[in-house]
Amino acid sequence: MVPPSDPGQGSSWRFRAFDRFMGRELPNPAPPSSSRPHVVIVGGGFGGLNAAKALRDAPVRITLVDKHNYHLFQPLLYQVATASLSPADIASPIRSVLRGQQNTLVLMAEVTAIDLDRRRVELTDGSLDYDWLILAAGAETTYFGQRHWEPLAPGLKSIEDATEIRRRVFGAFEAAERTDDEAERGRLLTFVVVGGGPTGVEIAGQIAELSRRVLKDDFREIDPRNARILLFDGGEGVLATFGDRLSGKAAKELEHLGIELHMSSIVTDVDRTGVVVKQGDEERRIAARTKIWAAGVQASPLARMLGEATGAEVDRAGRVSVLPDCTLPGHPEVFAIGDMTSLDKLPGVAEVAMQQGLHASSTIKRRLEGKESKPFRYRDLGSMATISRFRAVVSFKGIRLSGFLGWLAWLFVHLAFLTGFKNRLATIPRWAFTFIGNGRPERTITMQQVVARVAIEEAGGQPFLLSLTSDEEQPKSTEAKTRG
């Protein structure tokens, strides 16, 4: 192989040579042509990114639109929230992932509306006409009509959520070390997690690991091991979708970590200093400064807009019903995939979105060849959740794994699906540092973050807004932030 004579192409040649060495297929470079059908993909998550990659060799031009410039590996957000990983470890720039794909344009923009009749996607600063449209806008945390709880109990769906939770968790230990008020210390060292699904179980397990193992020798005025971690869920057991056997094993592991499980318990109110929980006819208040919401998700608002425009049914979670081939009624050129859709009661997991993204791309290629589309068929690759280091539960085609074997399976799968070779290289030593030792490399928080948030809470402001700016961009005083 001879490198190109043009010196300016040397870097590109080296990237392509390395990609071939790593076994990656790259398309033949071909400049986009306006005569080619235009495929617009909304969302750079698992579904949208897989759809774009599957069309790399198709005779189309692609525009991928996302309000962020990165693809986020959401299943590991809880490890950012508990200082095992940094945001960069689980986020890959979309442009970098698709850099060798010459038929693809990436735009950092936000979609405001979709005109199905004119085949146009409206952006905050323009519009895009399309021949084919793949919508993979995802989902967000739902508070079941109590949106004002969000600043008090953040969810875990974004990098902003994860870094905010990290500030609150570590800030609680720091504040507890400084107070002489025993009642306040008790509130600071009480952590409430709402939701017993994978996200709730994983974040509760990691907070327990922090308090019992990682931080146990770091403080002088408090014993972090005295922290209370309470997990509330309205169902009868944690990880209910994993089956009774694995659910029971997960419950035992969580209780072994010292986590207090409260099943058949519904949170009816959230305020600055605690939550109100109803179990049966009994209602009680739990004093806690740090609350984390993992009780459910709702589809992107785009899903409801699509339902209203097409007459498609929209369920209670805001998901729009799609036809068997993942298209919208009356619009075979529009695909809706992933968490924003409802089809055959499929679970809202990353694997569904990934397979639907591949299916949408395959259908477009079939139609370009004059062939009929096929219905989407989901291949269930199982479910898994970690509980603590060396402990996880895995359910796959009748195979049930727990404990260390489950954790090894979890480790292998997450490394395999973590987007980007760089991310895998960075994650392996961090996990070794976390799982084998007691280290958490991302524990950095500032006094400004902790004190400003508490002050704004007491003033009745919106502390969650602090997570939307970097340290350098945050105001120099609480007064300045309130005015802003």
Secondary structure, 3 states (H helix, E strand, C coil): CCCCCCHHHHHHHHHHHHHHHCCCCCCCCCCCCCCCCEEEEECCCHHHHHHHHHCCCCCCEEEEEECCCEEECHHHHHHHHCCCCCHHHHEEEHHHHCCCCCCEEEEECCEEEEECCCCEEEECCEEEECCEEEECCCEEECCCCCHHHCCCCCCCCCHHHHHHHHHHHHHHHHHHHHCCCHHHHHHHCEEEEECCCHHHHHHHHHHHHHHHHHCCCCCCCCCHHHCEEEEECCCCCCCHHHCHHHHHHHHHHHHHCCEEEECCCEEEEEECCEEEEEECCEEEEEECCEEEECCCEEECHHHHHHHHHHCCCECCCCCEECCCCCEECCEEEEEECHHHEECCCCCCCHHHHHHHHHHHHHHHHHHHCCCCCCCCCCCCCCEEEEEECCEEEEEECCEEEEHHHHHHHHHHHHHHHCCCHHHHHHHHHHHHHHHCCCCCCCCCCCHHHHHHHHHHHHCCCCHHHHHHCCCCCCCCCHHHHHHC
